[in-house]
Amino acid sequence: MRAITRKEIEDLLVSLYSKADYDVMFDRASKDKELFLFLWEIIKEKPEKESWRIMWILDHASEKKNDFLLPIRDEIYERIMQTDNESFLRHAMKLILRCPINEDFAGELLERCIQWMNDPKKKISSQGLGLEFFFRIVQLYPEMSPELIAHIDDIMERSPSAGMKVRLREIRGKLG
């Protein structure tokens, strides 16, 4: 596979319109670490309202394996702590959840996740990804289980969406 230049990547990103175009990019980024990391560099240069689509590419490219994510994991944590763009958050959180938890950032991100989980104005995806991160934290720190259970019980009282309700029950069942 020939190395792709920055100009070619930027031209390609501008020309992506169809799902088929994106599928080609997803596939290429999943196989080419240099391209994957270069896309991350472009993401870092742009505001989240512009770069979330590139995050979408990294999200798809890392669905089956997270090798390319590990070198940039800490930077993803840093970036997610600085944004409220929910499209960017959705893809960044999916990347975070594919990696081992970084305990240096876990407390600060957990606070944000608890806010998302409990904010009915947040998108369901943000609420759900916040819940998933909290559940992952509880797997590392089982003593936090009662706190997560309390949040789940509070959320259940607010009539969450059907999908969220199912996931809340699943996690609640795993916690006992």
C-alpha positions in Angstrom: 0.0 0.0 0.0 1.5 3.3 -1.1 2.0 6.0 1.5 -0.6 8.7 1.2 0.5 12.4 1.4 -1.1 15.0 3.6 -2.5 16.8 0.6 -4.1 13.6 -0.7 -5.7 12.9 2.7 -7.0 16.4 3.1 -8.4 16.3 -0.5 -9.9 12.9 0.2 -11.6 14.0 3.4 -13.2 17.0 1.7 -14.5 14.7 -1.1 -16.1 12.1 1.1 -19.8 12.1 0.5 -21.3 8.7 0.4 -21.3 5.8 2.8 -19.2 3.8 0.2 -16.6 6.6 0.2 -16.4 6.4 4.0 -16.3 2.6 3.9 -13.1 2.8 1.9 -11.6 5.3 4.4 -12.7 3.1 7.3 -11.0 0.1 5.8 -7.8 1.9 4.9 -7.5 3.5 8.3 -8.0 0.1 10.0 -5.0 -1.3 8.1 -2.7 1.6 7.9 -1.3 2.8 11.2 0.4 5.8 9.6 -2.9 7.0 8.1 -4.7 6.4 11.3 -2.3 8.5 13.4 -2.2 11.1 10.7 -6.0 11.4 10.9 -5.6 12.0 14.6 -3.1 14.8 13.9 -5.6 16.5 11.7 -8.3 16.0 14.4 -6.0 17.8 16.9 -5.7 20.8 14.5 -9.4 21.3 14.0 -12.3 22.3 16.3 -14.6 19.5 17.3 -17.5 20.8 15.2 -15.3 20.1 12.1 -13.2 17.1 13.3 -16.0 14.8 14.6 -16.4 13.2 11.1 -12.7 12.3 11.2 -13.3 10.9 14.7 -16.1 8.8 13.1 -13.4 7.3 10.7 -11.2 6.4 13.6 -14.2 5.0 15.5 -15.0 2.6 12.6 -11.4 1.8 11.9 -10.8 0.7 15.5 -13.9 -1.4 16.0 -12.2 -4.7 15.7 -8.8 -3.9 17.2 -7.4 -1.1 19.3 -3.7 -1.3 18.5 -3.6 2.1 16.8 -5.5 3.7 19.7 -3.1 2.9 22.5 -0.4 5.4 21.4 -3.0 8.3 21.3 -5.2 7.2 24.3 -4.0 9.9 26.7 -4.4 12.6 24.0 -8.0 11.4 23.4 -8.7 11.7 27.2 -7.2 15.2 27.1 -9.3 16.3 24.1 -12.5 14.8 25.5 -12.1 16.8 28.7 -12.1 20.0 26.7 -15.2 19.6 24.5 -18.9 19.7 24.8 -19.6 18.8 21.2 -21.7 15.7 21.5 -20.8 14.3 18.1 -17.2 14.5 19.0 -17.8 13.1 22.5 -19.7 10.1 21.1 -16.9 8.9 18.9 -14.1 9.8 21.4 -15.9 8.0 24.2 -16.2 4.9 22.0 -12.4 5.1 21.4 -11.8 5.5 25.2 -14.0 2.5 25.9 -11.9 0.3 23.6 -8.8 0.9 25.6 -7.7 0.1 29.2 -8.8 2.8 31.6 -6.1 5.5 32.2 -6.4 6.1 35.9 -4.7 9.4 35.6 -7.7 10.8 33.8 -10.4 8.4 35.1 -11.6 10.6 38.0 -12.1 13.7 36.0 -13.7 11.9 33.1 -16.0 10.0 35.5 -17.2 13.3 36.9 -18.2 14.4 33.4 -19.8 11.0 32.7 -21.9 11.3 35.8 -23.1 14.7 34.6 -24.0 13.3 31.1 -25.8 10.3 32.6 -28.0 12.6 34.8 -28.6 15.4 32.3 -31.9 14.6 30.5 -31.0 17.3 27.9 -27.9 15.3 26.8 -28.2 13.0 23.8 -29.0 9.4 24.7 -25.6 8.4 23.3 -23.8 10.7 25.7 -25.8 9.4 28.6 -25.2 5.8 27.6 -21.5 6.2 27.0 -21.2 7.9 30.4 -23.0 5.0 32.0 -20.6 2.5 30.2 -17.6 4.4 31.4 -18.9 4.4 35.0 -19.5 0.7 34.8 -16.0 0.1 33.6 -14.7 2.1 36.5 -16.8 0.0 38.9 -15.1 -3.1 37.4 -11.8 -1.6 38.5 -13.1 -0.3 41.8 -16.0 -2.5 43.0 -16.4 -0.3 46.1 -18.0 2.3 43.8 -20.8 -0.1 42.9 -23.3 1.4 45.4 -22.8 4.9 43.9 -23.5 3.6 40.4 -26.6 1.7 41.6 -27.9 4.9 43.2 -27.4 6.8 39.9 -29.1 3.9 37.9 -32.1 3.9 40.3 -32.4 7.7 40.0 -32.3 7.6 36.2 -34.9 4.8 36.1 -37.3 7.0 38.0 -37.1 9.6 35.2 -38.5 7.3 32.5 -35.4 6.9 30.3 -35.7 5.7 26.7 -36.5 2.1 26.1 -32.9 1.3 25.0 -31.4 3.1 27.9 -33.8 1.4 30.3 -32.7 -2.0 29.0 -29.0 -1.2 29.4 -29.6 0.3 32.9 -31.3 -3.0 33.9 -28.5 -5.1 32.5 -25.8 -3.2 34.4 -28.0 -3.1 37.5 -28.3 -6.9 37.3 -24.6 -7.3 36.9 -24.0 -5.2 40.0 -26.4 -7.2 42.2 
